């Protein structure tokens, strides 16, 4: 009898511990504004409408590759084995730019497939910045900082690479492309390229070319290894799914400080539309669909914060922006 009572007491005690633990777990999830879930995403093909991103909640999952369903944006699931500084995914191919901050910090680009199996890992020569996968999933592009740490600096140097996602073969460094402006050869020793975005046919791209403190939108032909300047004051472009417009950040000086406003450029008319977002946004926009864009803003725009949130804005500036995915950065919409 005594033994049975002891067993009952132990059972009751363990049950109480589990209940208290569950209560603490649920409280943490509620107060964080994000539902907590398993740290492993089942290896199944991503579904249309899902959104991949870098999770930026200040907890054990910080920096992990995460995914949400379009109907449940507050419940991220995490992909085991992937911690990313920037990420993108399209047509069964993904790229994760990572940093290993040991005694010596090293950087890498990891290409993975639709089951989240790694195809290959490529070492990077500098800190990760921007990355994109072409709509057909066959190409990827990434930009790293060889010197400097951000686009607010006057002395940064970038390297932007195009590669094949199946083999890992490097196709080109954009520094090797022949650039023209107004039909004439255009070159300067201070050229920097960044922020590639691929056209819907995956044969061409747009990106930023910087020279003499000016920032140009260039259109590149991958097969011909050529690029031409088509607009000015464009940084981190992103082409719409229908290929008709480019969203980007446009630089201004406000009280001596650099400030970026989001704009959309009609590629046919070259007309610009400023978006309703009034905060400075240092990000490469992702199109949610042909009518809306996604971008990340710091949790504390006026100071330092490890957390960013993804916002959604009307590309025609008809509606105010709204919070889309909390604790997120570098969104990639599965189409």
C-alpha positions as CSV (number, residue, x, y, z in Angstrom):
1,X,0.0,0.0,0.0
2,X,2.8,2.4,0.9
3,X,4.6,1.6,-2.3
4,X,1.4,2.4,-4.3
5,X,1.0,5.8,-2.5
6,X,4.6,6.6,-3.3
7,X,4.0,5.9,-7.0
8,X,0.9,8.1,-7.0
9,X,2.8,10.9,-5.3
10,X,5.6,10.7,-7.9
11,X,3.0,10.6,-10.8
12,X,1.2,13.7,-9.4
13,X,4.5,15.5,-8.9
14,X,5.6,14.8,-12.5
15,X,2.2,15.8,-13.8
16,X,2.4,19.1,-12.0
17,X,5.9,19.8,-13.4
18,X,4.6,19.1,-16.9
19,X,1.6,21.4,-16.4
20,X,3.8,24.2,-15.1
21,X,6.3,23.7,-17.9
22,X,3.5,23.9,-20.5
23,X,2.1,27.0,-18.9
24,X,5.5,28.7,-19.1
25,X,5.9,27.6,-22.7
26,X,2.5,29.0,-23.7
27,X,3.1,32.2,-21.8
28,X,6.4,32.7,-23.6
29,X,4.7,32.1,-27.0
30,X,1.9,34.6,-26.2
31,X,4.2,37.4,-24.9
32,X,6.6,37.0,-27.8
33,X,3.9,37.6,-30.4
34,X,5.0,34.5,-32.3
35,X,3.7,31.0,-31.8
36,X,6.6,28.6,-30.9
37,X,6.8,25.3,-32.7
38,X,9.1,22.5,-33.6
39,X,12.6,23.4,-34.6
40,X,12.5,20.9,-37.6
41,X,10.6,21.4,-40.8
42,X,9.5,18.1,-42.3
43,X,11.4,17.5,-45.5
44,X,8.6,18.0,-48.0
45,X,8.3,20.1,-51.1
46,X,7.5,23.8,-50.2
47,X,4.0,24.8,-51.1
48,X,2.9,27.8,-53.1
49,X,2.2,30.8,-50.9
50,X,4.7,29.8,-48.1
51,X,7.3,32.4,-47.1
52,X,10.9,31.6,-46.1
53,X,12.8,34.0,-44.0
54,X,15.6,34.5,-41.5
55,X,14.1,34.4,-38.0
56,X,15.2,37.4,-35.8
57,X,13.5,36.7,-32.5
58,X,16.1,37.0,-29.7
59,X,15.9,33.4,-28.5
60,X,17.4,30.0,-29.2
61,X,16.2,30.1,-32.8
62,X,17.8,33.4,-33.7
63,X,19.2,33.4,-37.3
64,X,17.6,30.1,-38.3
65,X,15.9,29.5,-41.6
66,X,12.1,29.6,-41.0
67,X,9.0,29.2,-43.0
68,X,5.3,30.2,-42.5
69,X,2.2,29.5,-44.4
70,X,0.3,32.4,-45.9
71,X,-2.7,31.6,-43.7
72,X,-0.7,31.4,-40.5
73,X,2.0,34.1,-40.4
74,X,2.6,33.9,-36.6
75,X,3.7,30.2,-36.4
76,X,7.2,29.8,-37.9
77,X,8.7,26.4,-38.3
78,X,12.4,26.1,-38.4
79,X,14.7,24.1,-40.8
80,X,17.3,22.1,-38.9
81,X,20.9,22.8,-40.0
82,X,20.4,26.2,-41.6
83,X,21.4,29.5,-39.9
84,X,21.4,32.3,-42.4
85,X,22.3,36.0,-42.7
86,X,20.2,36.2,-45.9
87,X,18.1,33.6,-47.7
88,X,16.1,33.1,-50.9
89,X,14.2,30.3,-52.6
90,X,12.6,29.6,-56.0
91,X,11.5,26.6,-58.1
92,X,13.0,24.0,-55.8
93,X,16.4,25.7,-55.1
94,X,17.4,27.7,-52.1
95,X,20.4,29.7,-51.0
96,X,21.5,30.5,-47.4
97,X,24.3,32.9,-46.8
98,X,25.8,32.1,-43.4
99,X,28.4,33.3,-41.0
100,X,30.5,31.1,-38.6
101,X,31.6,33.5,-35.9
102,X,34.4,31.4,-34.2
103,X,37.8,32.7,-33.3
104,X,38.0,33.6,-37.0
105,X,34.7,34.5,-38.7
106,X,34.1,32.7,-42.0
107,X,31.3,33.0,-44.4
108,X,29.6,30.5,-46.8
109,X,26.8,30.1,-49.3
110,X,24.9,26.9,-49.0
111,X,22.7,25.7,-51.9
112,X,19.8,23.4,-50.9
113,X,17.0,21.6,-52.7
114,X,13.3,21.3,-52.1
115,X,13.8,18.6,-49.4
116,X,16.3,20.9,-47.7
117,X,19.2,18.6,-48.5
118,X,22.4,20.6,-49.1
119,X,23.7,20.4,-52.6
120,X,27.0,22.1,-52.0
121,X,28.7,24.8,-49.9
122,X,30.7,27.6,-51.4
123,X,33.1,29.7,-49.2
124,X,32.5,33.5,-49.4
125,X,35.2,36.2,-49.5
126,X,33.3,38.6,-47.3
127,X,30.3,39.4,-45.1
128,X,27.0,38.4,-46.7
129,X,24.6,41.1,-48.0
130,X,22.1,40.3,-50.7
131,X,21.0,37.1,-52.4
132,X,18.5,35.9,-55.0
133,X,17.5,32.7,-56.9
134,X,16.3,32.9,-60.4
135,X,12.5,32.2,-61.0
136,X,13.4,28.9,-62.7
137,X,15.7,27.8,-59.8
138,X,18.7,27.3,-62.0
139,X,20.8,30.3,-61.1
140,X,21.6,32.2,-57.9
141,X,23.3,35.5,-57.2
142,X,24.9,36.8,-54.0
143,X,26.7,40.0,-52.9
144,X,29.3,40.2,-50.1
145,X,31.2,43.0,-48.6
146,X,34.9,42.7,-49.2
147,X,35.5,45.8,-47.2
148,X,33.1,47.8,-45.1
149,X,30.0,46.5,-43.5
150,X,27.1,48.4,-44.9
151,X,25.8,50.7,-47.7
152,X,25.9,53.8,-45.5
153,X,29.7,53.7,-45.6
154,X,31.7,55.6,-48.3
155,X,34.5,53.1,-48.5
156,X,32.9,49.7,-48.9
157,X,33.7,47.3,-51.6
158,X,31.4,44.5,-52.9
159,X,31.7,41.3,-54.9
160,X,28.6,40.0,-56.7
161,X,28.7,36.5,-58.2
162,X,26.4,34.5,-60.4
163,X,26.4,30.7,-60.1
164,X,24.5,27.5,-61.2
165,X,22.5,26.0,-58.4
166,X,22.8,22.4,-59.7
167,X,26.6,22.3,-59.9
168,X,27.9,25.2,-58.0
169,X,29.8,26.4,-61.0
170,X,30.5,30.1,-60.9
171,X,29.2,31.7,-64.1
172,X,30.5,35.2,-63.6
173,X,31.7,38.0,-61.4
174,X,29.7,41.1,-62.4
175,X,32.9,43.1,-62.4
176,X,33.7,41.2,-65.7
177,X,30.6,42.4,-67.5
178,X,30.9,45.0,-70.2
179,X,28.8,48.0,-69.2
180,X,27.3,50.8,-71.4
181,X,25.6,54.0,-70.6
182,X,23.7,56.0,-73.2
183,X,25.1,53.6,-75.8
184,X,28.7,54.2,-74.9
185,X,31.2,52.1,-72.9
186,X,31.1,52.9,-69.2
187,X,33.8,51.9,-66.8
188,X,35.5,53.3,-63.7
189,X,37.9,51.7,-61.2
190,X,35.5,52.3,-58.3
191,X,32.6,50.2,-59.8
192,X,30.6,48.2,-57.2
193,X,27.6,46.0,-58.0
194,X,25.0,44.6,-55.6
195,X,21.4,43.5,-55.2
196,X,20.8,41.2,-58.3
197,X,17.2,40.5,-59.1
198,X,16.4,38.1,-62.0
199,X,13.8,38.7,-64.7
200,X,10.8,36.2,-65.0
201,X,12.6,34.4,-67.9
202,X,15.7,34.0,-65.8
203,X,17.9,35.1,-68.7
204,X,18.5,38.7,-67.6
205,X,18.8,40.6,-64.3
206,X,18.7,44.0,-62.8
207,X,21.1,45.2,-60.1
208,X,22.7,48.3,-58.7
209,X,26.0,49.7,-60.1
210,X,27.7,52.3,-57.9
211,X,30.4,54.7,-59.1
212,X,31.5,58.2,-58.0
213,X,28.9,58.1,-55.2
214,X,26.1,57.7,-57.7
215,X,23.8,54.6,-57.9
216,X,22.5,53.3,-61.2
217,X,20.0,50.6,-62.2
218,X,21.6,48.4,-64.8
219,X,20.0,45.6,-66.8
220,X,22.3,42.7,-67.5
221,X,22.3,39.9,-70.2
222,X,23.7,36.8,-68.6
223,X,24.6,35.0,-71.9
224,X,26.2,38.1,-73.5
225,X,28.0,39.2,-70.3
226,X,26.8,42.8,-70.9
227,X,24.9,45.3,-68.9
228,X,23.4,48.8,-69.6
229,X,22.5,51.7,-67.4
230,X,18.7,52.4,-67.5
231,X,18.0,54.6,-64.5
232,X,19.6,56.6,-61.7
233,X,19.4,56.6,-57.9
234,X,18.3,53.0,-57.6
235,X,19.6,50.6,-54.9
236,X,18.8,46.9,-54.2
237,X,16.2,46.5,-57.0
238,X,13.6,43.8,-57.1
239,X,11.6,43.0,-60.3
240,X,7.9,42.2,-60.1
241,X,6.7,38.7,-60.9
242,X,5.2,40.0,-64.2
243,X,8.5,41.8,-65.1
244,X,6.8,45.1,-65.6
245,X,8.1,47.1,-62.6
246,X,11.1,47.3,-60.3
247,X,10.9,48.1,-56.6
248,X,13.9,49.6,-54.8
249,X,15.2,52.0,-52.2
250,X,16.1,55.5,-53.3
251,X,18.7,57.5,-51.4
252,X,18.2,61.0,-49.9
253,X,20.2,63.1,-47.5
254,X,18.1,64.3,-44.6
255,X,19.8,66.6,-42.1
256,X,23.2,65.3,-43.3
257,X,22.1,61.6,-42.8
258,X,21.5,59.0,-45.5
259,X,17.8,58.1,-45.7
260,X,16.2,55.5,-48.1
261,X,12.6,55.8,-49.3
262,X,11.0,52.9,-51.1
263,X,9.9,53.4,-54.8
264,X,8.5,51.5,-57.7
265,X,9.7,52.1,-61.2
266,X,7.6,51.4,-64.3
267,X,10.1,49.9,-66.7
268,X,8.2,51.0,-69.8
269,X,7.4,54.6,-68.8
270,X,10.2,55.1,-66.3
271,X,7.7,56.7,-64.0
272,X,8.4,56.4,-60.3
273,X,5.9,55.9,-57.5
274,X,7.0,56.5,-53.9
275,X,5.5,54.0,-51.5
276,X,3.6,54.8,-48.3
277,X,6.4,53.7,-46.0
278,X,7.9,56.8,-44.3
279,X,10.7,55.1,-42.4
280,X,14.2,54.6,-43.9
281,X,14.4,51.1,-45.2
282,X,17.8,49.5,-45.9
283,X,16.7,46.3,-47.5
284,X,16.1,44.5,-50.8
285,X,12.4,44.3,-51.4
286,X,10.6,41.0,-52.1
287,X,7.4,41.1,-54.2
288,X,4.5,39.3,-52.5
289,X,2.5,39.4,-55.7
290,X,2.2,42.0,-58.5
291,X,0.4,44.4,-56.2
292,X,2.3,44.2,-52.9
293,X,5.9,44.2,-51.7
294,X,7.6,42.9,-48.5
295,X,10.6,44.4,-46.7
296,X,12.3,44.3,-43.3
297,X,12.5,47.2,-40.8
298,X,14.4,47.2,-37.6
299,X,12.5,46.8,-34.3
300,X,14.2,50.1,-33.3
301,X,14.7,52.2,-36.4
302,X,16.4,55.0,-34.4
303,X,19.0,52.7,-32.7
304,X,20.5,49.2,-32.6
305,X,18.3,46.2,-32.6
306,X,18.9,42.5,-33.5
307,X,15.3,42.1,-34.3
308,X,13.6,43.1,-37.6
309,X,10.0,42.7,-38.7
310,X,8.7,42.1,-42.3
311,X,6.2,44.7,-43.5
312,X,3.8,44.6,-46.4
313,X,3.1,47.6,-48.6
314,X,0.8,48.4,-51.5
315,X,3.0,48.8,-54.7
316,X,0.6,51.5,-56.0
317,X,0.7,53.4,-52.7
318,X,-3.0,53.1,-52.1
319,X,-2.9,51.7,-48.6
320,X,-0.6,52.2,-45.6
321,X,2.0,49.5,-44.9
322,X,1.1,46.8,-42.3
323,X,3.1,44.5,-40.2
324,X,3.3,41.1,-42.0
325,X,5.7,38.7,-40.3
326,X,7.1,39.6,-36.9
327,X,10.7,38.7,-36.0
328,X,11.7,38.2,-39.6
329,X,14.2,39.2,-42.3
330,X,15.0,38.4,-45.9
331,X,11.6,37.0,-47.0
332,X,11.2,34.7,-50.0
333,X,7.8,33.9,-51.4
334,X,7.3,30.4,-52.8
335,X,5.5,30.9,-56.2
